[in-house]
């Protein structure tokens, strides 16, 4: 099994979603995390300079990966702009790098709902790309500050079971 590509919707080094992404990668069998520190999408920048090098790298990583994992927080009842910005840039890259690509989405949040609105929004955002977004199980890690141990491992058995099932589905394509 090749390494999956991870996209984290939070830029914080120690974010709950980065921990969730690492746990998903462990269960999947390997993970390379993409760098989403990209300039804000700007058509004038693109016209003057073409795609930024970071966007070209991200598009190539997506194209080469057997699967994509997206872990994204929920800010003000929606995914944060860093992920939307990355998707906006990817839409400008040559080819349809997400078309038919298996994608698993998940969320960890400080609140109780665990990012349910974020997952719904991500599904909508990925429709124009033709991504093969898995339909579940939903991995919604609510009250995330108490869901990971000191090593960053997911401790809640219900969430761990859902994540394990999601990664198995991603590996087998079912």
C-alpha positions as CSV (number, residue, x, y, z in Angstrom):
1,X,0.0,0.0,0.0
2,X,1.4,3.4,-1.0
3,X,1.4,6.4,1.3
4,X,-1.8,8.5,1.4
5,X,-1.6,12.3,1.1
6,X,-2.9,14.3,4.0
7,X,-4.4,17.7,3.9
8,X,-4.9,19.4,7.3
9,X,-7.3,22.3,7.4
10,X,-5.5,23.8,10.4
11,X,-2.1,25.3,10.1
12,X,-1.3,24.9,13.9
13,X,1.6,22.5,14.5
14,X,-0.2,20.8,17.4
15,X,-3.8,21.0,16.1
16,X,-6.3,18.3,16.9
17,X,-6.8,17.8,13.2
18,X,-3.1,17.2,12.6
19,X,-3.2,14.6,15.4
20,X,-6.3,13.0,13.8
21,X,-4.6,13.1,10.4
22,X,-1.5,11.4,11.8
23,X,-3.7,8.7,13.5
24,X,-5.5,8.1,10.2
25,X,-2.2,7.8,8.4
26,X,-1.0,5.3,10.9
27,X,-4.1,3.2,10.4
28,X,-3.9,3.6,6.6
29,X,-0.3,2.5,6.5
30,X,1.5,5.7,5.7
31,X,1.0,9.4,5.3
32,X,2.7,12.3,3.7
33,X,1.3,15.6,4.8
34,X,0.9,18.4,2.2
35,X,1.9,22.0,2.9
36,X,-1.1,24.2,2.6
37,X,0.7,27.4,3.4
38,X,-0.1,28.9,0.0
39,X,-0.6,32.5,-1.1
40,X,-4.3,33.6,-1.2
41,X,-5.7,32.7,-4.6
42,X,-5.4,35.8,-6.8
43,X,-6.2,35.6,-10.5
44,X,-3.8,38.6,-11.2
45,X,-0.9,36.7,-9.5
46,X,-1.7,33.6,-11.6
47,X,-1.9,35.7,-14.8
48,X,1.4,37.4,-14.0
49,X,3.4,34.5,-12.6
50,X,1.5,31.3,-13.3
51,X,0.9,28.8,-10.5
52,X,3.0,29.2,-7.4
53,X,5.6,26.4,-6.9
54,X,3.7,25.2,-3.8
55,X,0.5,24.8,-5.8
56,X,2.4,22.8,-8.5
57,X,3.8,20.6,-5.7
58,X,0.4,20.1,-4.1
59,X,-1.2,19.2,-7.5
60,X,1.6,16.7,-8.2
61,X,1.3,15.1,-4.7
62,X,-2.5,14.7,-5.2
63,X,-2.0,13.2,-8.6
64,X,0.6,10.7,-7.4
65,X,-1.2,9.7,-4.2
66,X,-3.4,6.6,-4.1
67,X,-5.8,8.4,-1.7
68,X,-6.3,11.7,0.0
69,X,-7.1,12.2,3.7
70,X,-8.6,15.5,4.8
71,X,-8.8,16.5,8.5
72,X,-10.4,19.8,9.0
73,X,-11.7,21.8,11.9
74,X,-14.9,23.8,12.0
75,X,-14.5,27.5,12.4
76,X,-17.8,29.5,12.8
77,X,-19.8,26.5,11.5
78,X,-17.7,26.0,8.3
79,X,-14.3,24.7,7.2
80,X,-11.5,27.3,7.5
81,X,-10.3,29.3,4.5
82,X,-6.9,27.6,4.3
83,X,-8.5,24.5,2.8
84,X,-10.8,26.4,0.5
85,X,-7.8,28.4,-0.7
86,X,-5.9,25.2,-1.5
87,X,-8.8,23.8,-3.4
88,X,-9.3,27.0,-5.3
89,X,-5.6,26.9,-6.4
90,X,-5.9,23.2,-7.3
91,X,-8.8,23.9,-9.5
92,X,-6.4,26.0,-11.6
93,X,-3.8,23.3,-12.0
94,X,-3.6,21.4,-15.2
95,X,-5.5,18.2,-15.3
96,X,-8.2,17.1,-12.8
97,X,-6.0,15.7,-10.1
98,X,-8.8,14.9,-7.7
99,X,-11.1,13.3,-10.4
100,X,-12.0,9.8,-9.2
101,X,-9.4,10.1,-6.4
102,X,-10.5,8.3,-3.2
103,X,-10.9,10.9,-0.4
104,X,-11.7,10.4,3.3
105,X,-12.8,13.4,5.3
106,X,-12.8,13.8,9.1
107,X,-12.9,16.5,11.7
108,X,-11.8,17.2,15.2
109,X,-13.2,20.2,17.1
110,X,-13.3,21.7,20.6
111,X,-17.1,21.7,20.5
112,X,-19.5,18.8,21.0
113,X,-20.6,18.3,17.4
114,X,-17.1,17.4,16.2
115,X,-17.3,19.3,12.9
116,X,-20.5,17.9,11.3
117,X,-21.1,21.0,9.3
118,X,-17.5,21.0,8.1
119,X,-17.9,17.5,6.7
120,X,-21.1,18.5,4.9
121,X,-19.4,21.6,3.4
122,X,-16.3,19.5,2.4
123,X,-18.6,17.1,0.5
124,X,-20.1,20.0,-1.4
125,X,-16.7,21.6,-2.1
126,X,-15.3,18.4,-3.5
127,X,-18.2,17.8,-6.0
128,X,-16.8,19.9,-8.8
129,X,-13.5,18.1,-8.6
130,X,-15.1,14.7,-9.2
131,X,-13.4,13.3,-6.1
132,X,-14.6,9.9,-4.8
133,X,-15.5,11.0,-1.3
134,X,-16.2,8.1,1.0
135,X,-19.7,8.3,2.5
136,X,-18.7,7.1,5.9
137,X,-18.5,6.3,8.6
138,X,-18.3,9.9,9.7
139,X,-15.3,10.6,12.0
140,X,-16.4,13.5,14.2
141,X,-14.1,14.0,17.2
142,X,-15.9,16.4,19.5
143,X,-14.4,17.9,22.6
144,X,-11.1,17.0,21.1
145,X,-8.9,18.3,23.9
146,X,-9.8,15.2,25.9
147,X,-9.7,12.7,23.0
148,X,-5.9,12.3,22.4
149,X,-3.2,11.1,24.8
150,X,0.2,12.7,25.4
151,X,1.6,10.9,22.3
152,X,-1.2,12.3,20.1
153,X,-3.0,9.0,19.8
154,X,-6.8,8.9,19.7
155,X,-8.1,7.4,22.9
156,X,-11.9,7.4,22.4
157,X,-12.8,3.8,21.3
158,X,-15.9,4.9,19.4
159,X,-13.9,7.5,17.4
160,X,-11.0,5.0,16.9
161,X,-13.4,2.4,15.6
162,X,-15.0,4.8,13.1
163,X,-11.6,6.0,11.9
164,X,-10.3,2.4,11.6
165,X,-13.3,1.5,9.5
166,X,-13.0,4.6,7.3
167,X,-9.3,3.8,6.7
168,X,-10.1,0.1,5.8
169,X,-12.8,1.4,3.3
170,X,-10.2,3.8,1.8
171,X,-7.6,1.0,1.5
172,X,-10.0,-1.5,-0.1
173,X,-11.9,1.0,-2.2
174,X,-15.3,-0.1,-0.8
